[in-house]
């Protein structure tokens, strides 16, 4: 079970992920690697790629992000993320983070 401090830290990371994708999706496809680079290098988060992948999967399952899978020669399946309408509503404060 997570402590209130851990839950708050996780919520902050989730908000940073959704905000980053919302900002970047208009200019380029957003891949997990770019999200991880943003969190690790720019925001100075101590995260591993597997943790970022877990958070992305969670946010997709909650309906805040959508994921599109494409095949790219040489890279295999590539994932791209966009923010859903629910994700925008949560970021804008229209809906609470406990969207279900």
C-alpha positions as CSV (number, residue, x, y, z in Angstrom):
1,X,0.0,0.0,0.0
2,X,1.3,3.4,-0.9
3,X,1.7,6.3,1.6
4,X,-0.1,9.6,1.0
5,X,3.3,11.1,0.0
6,X,3.9,8.3,-2.6
7,X,0.4,8.7,-4.0
8,X,0.9,12.5,-4.3
9,X,4.3,11.9,-6.1
10,X,2.6,9.4,-8.5
11,X,-0.2,11.9,-9.2
12,X,2.4,14.6,-10.0
13,X,4.2,12.3,-12.4
14,X,0.9,11.3,-14.1
15,X,0.0,15.0,-14.5
16,X,3.5,15.8,-16.0
17,X,3.1,12.9,-18.5
18,X,-0.4,14.0,-19.6
19,X,0.7,17.6,-19.8
20,X,3.8,16.8,-21.8
21,X,1.8,14.7,-24.3
22,X,-0.9,17.3,-24.6
23,X,1.7,20.0,-25.4
24,X,3.8,17.9,-27.8
25,X,1.2,15.9,-29.7
26,X,0.4,18.8,-32.0
27,X,4.0,19.1,-33.3
28,X,5.2,15.4,-33.4
29,X,4.1,11.9,-32.6
30,X,4.8,11.2,-28.9
31,X,6.6,8.0,-28.2
32,X,7.4,6.4,-24.8
33,X,11.1,7.2,-25.2
34,X,10.4,11.0,-25.5
35,X,8.1,10.9,-22.5
36,X,10.9,9.1,-20.5
37,X,13.5,11.6,-21.7
38,X,11.3,14.5,-20.6
39,X,10.7,13.1,-17.2
40,X,14.3,11.9,-16.6
41,X,16.3,14.6,-18.2
42,X,14.1,17.7,-18.1
43,X,12.1,17.1,-14.9
44,X,15.0,15.3,-13.2
45,X,12.9,12.4,-12.1
46,X,14.6,9.2,-11.0
47,X,12.6,6.8,-13.2
48,X,13.3,3.8,-15.3
49,X,11.8,3.2,-18.8
50,X,9.8,0.3,-17.3
51,X,8.2,2.7,-14.8
52,X,7.3,5.2,-17.5
53,X,5.8,2.4,-19.6
54,X,3.7,1.3,-16.5
55,X,2.4,4.9,-16.0
56,X,1.6,5.2,-19.7
57,X,-0.3,1.9,-19.6
58,X,-2.2,3.0,-16.5
59,X,-3.1,6.4,-18.0
60,X,-4.4,4.7,-21.2
61,X,-6.4,2.3,-19.1
62,X,-8.0,5.2,-17.2
63,X,-9.0,6.8,-20.5
64,X,-6.7,9.9,-20.1
65,X,-4.4,8.9,-23.0
66,X,-5.0,7.0,-26.3
67,X,-2.3,4.8,-27.8
68,X,-1.8,4.0,-31.5
69,X,0.4,1.2,-32.6
70,X,2.1,1.3,-35.9
71,X,4.6,-0.9,-37.6
72,X,7.9,0.7,-38.6
73,X,10.5,-1.1,-40.7
74,X,13.5,-1.8,-38.6
75,X,11.8,-0.9,-35.3
76,X,8.9,-3.2,-35.3
77,X,5.8,-2.0,-33.5
78,X,6.0,1.6,-32.4
79,X,3.6,3.2,-29.9
80,X,2.3,6.8,-30.2
81,X,0.3,8.6,-27.5
82,X,-2.3,11.3,-27.6
83,X,-4.4,12.9,-24.9
84,X,-8.1,12.1,-24.9
85,X,-11.0,14.5,-24.3
86,X,-11.1,13.1,-20.7
87,X,-7.4,13.7,-20.3
88,X,-7.9,17.4,-21.4
89,X,-10.8,17.7,-19.0
90,X,-8.7,16.4,-16.1
91,X,-5.8,18.7,-16.9
92,X,-8.2,21.7,-17.2
93,X,-9.8,20.8,-13.9
94,X,-13.2,20.0,-15.3
95,X,-13.0,16.4,-14.0
96,X,-11.2,15.1,-11.0
97,X,-8.1,12.8,-11.4
98,X,-10.2,9.9,-10.1
99,X,-11.7,9.5,-13.6
100,X,-13.2,6.1,-14.0
